[in-house]
Amino acid sequence: MKRLLLLSAFFTFATITATKAQTGDPAMEGPKFGIGADFAFPMGSFKDQTNYGVGGSLLYQHPVSKNLSITGNVGYLELKGKKTILNLKYSEGFIPVKAGARYFLAENIYGGAELGVSISTASGNGSGTSFIYVPAVGVAFPVSDNGVVDLGIRYESWTRSSSTRSFIGIRAGYNF
């Protein structure tokens, strides 16, 4: 009985969500600019040298069909590391530049993918450019006629030569 009630509630919610998505949601309508805070949580061997990352980003989102938008994203991410030799801490800045797409699966809920480059701000051995690929999911909640709070989580991987840096990223932004 509990399963039937839970299943019934789920289908009711899904039907209401699908119906509302057809009435026009500000998150899916018109071009949007956004500003956001980004957080990175390293994975794999990258976690051995880096604790976390923090930064900001600018987003442009342009609809090309009812549920599909193309995106452009540029930002700055500072990766903070663990103590190394001579008690110094690793810290390096990056400028990620990405282009991609978002597909709104239902009202407020999207899946997306981006490709791009990450440019290191370091000089010497640490400098260089990495290839980026990003799958992501998120929610975009309208808070005004044109304003949308955008919360997303992504897996981001940067590849250069034979090394890969991967992290789970979180973006909290405001699109207008």
N, C-alpha and C positions, 0 to 999 in steps of 0.2 A: 504494500500500500504506500509506504514512504517513497519507494522508487517511482511508482506511478505518479504521485504528487510532484516529486522533484522533476521528473521528465515532462510533465504537463506544464509546470512553471517555466522550465527552460524553453519549450516550444512557444509558449505565450510571449516570453521576453524576445525571442528571436523574431517572431512575427511582427511584434510592435516595432522593433528596431528596424527591420526591413521596410516596413511601411513608412516610418519616419524618414528613412534614407531617401525615399523617392520624393519627398516634399521639398527638398532643398536645404542642405545643411551648410552654414557659413564656412565650415572647415573644408568643404569640397568645392566651393564656388569662388570664382574669380582669382586673379593673381594675388599672392601673399608674399610679404616680406616678413622675416622673423629675426629675432635676436634671442640667443639662448646661452645657458651655462652648460658646459660639458664636463663630464667626469669619466675617468678611465681606470679600470681595474685589471692590471696585467694578468696574463695567463701563461702557463707552461714555463719554459726556461726564462722568458722575459720577466717573470715574477721574481726571479732570483736577484735581479739588479734594480728593479723598479718597484716601489711601493704603490704608487697611484699617480694619476694625472688629473690636472684641472685646467680649464680654459674657457673660452667663449667662442661662439660661432654666429655667422650671419647666414640666413637661409632665404632662397628665393624659390617659390613654388608656383608653377603656371599650369593650369588645367589644359589638357589636350582632348579630353572626352569627359563624359559624365563622372566617372569614378577614377580617372587616371590623370596624374599630374607629373610633369617633369620638374626636376629640382636642381638647384645649384647651391653649393655649400662651401664656404671658406671660413677658416677660423684660426685660432692659435691654441695650442695645447702644450702645457709645461708638464713634463714627466719628472716626478720627484723620486729619488732613489734611496737605496740603503747606504750606510757608511762603507767606504772603501778604504784602500791603503791610505795611511796618514790621517785617518779619521775624517776624510772628506766625503761629502755626499754627492751622489750622481744627480745631476739636474740638467735637462736638455729641453730646448724648445723646438716645436715643429709647427709648420703652417700647412695644414691639410686643405687641399682644393679638390672638391668632388662634384660629380654630376650624376644624376640618377633619375629614378622614377618612384612614385608612390601610387599604390592602388588601394582605394578605399573599399574594403571588403564589406563593410556595413557602416551605418552612421557612426562617425567618430573613430572607427578602428581602421588602421591601414597597415599594409606590408610594403616594404620598399627595398631597393637595392641601389648601391652607388659604386662608382669606379672613380679613381683619381690618383693624385700624387700627394706625397707628404714631403715637404721640403724642410730639412734640418736647418736650424739657425746657428748651429755650432760651426766652428772653423777647424781646419785640420782633419784628423782621422775621423771625427764624428760627423763631418759634413756629408751631404749627399741627398739624393732624392729616392724615395721608395714608391712602389706601386701599391695602391690601396684597393681592397674590395670589401664591401660592407653589405650584409643582409641585415634588415631591421624590421621591427614591429613597433607600433605606437598607437596612441590615442590623441585625438585633437578635440578638446571640449570648447564649444563656443561660450564666450563670456560677455559678448556684446554683439551688435549688428555685424561688425567686421573683425572683432578680436577673437583670437583662439589661443587657448593654453595648449601647448604641444608637449607631450611627454613620450619619449621614445627610448627603447633599449636596442642595442645593436652588438653584433660581433664584428670587430674591425681587425683586419690583418694587413700589415705593412710588410712588403717583401722587397729586399734589395740584395743583389748578388745571390749568395746562398743562405742568407739569414732572413728569418721571419720574426716579426714582433706582433703579437696578438693580444687583444684585450676586449673586455666587455665594456661598452660605453653606454652612458646614460646622458640624455639631453633633456633639459627642462627649458622650454622656450615660450615666447609669446609671438604669435604671428598676427599681422595686421594688414 
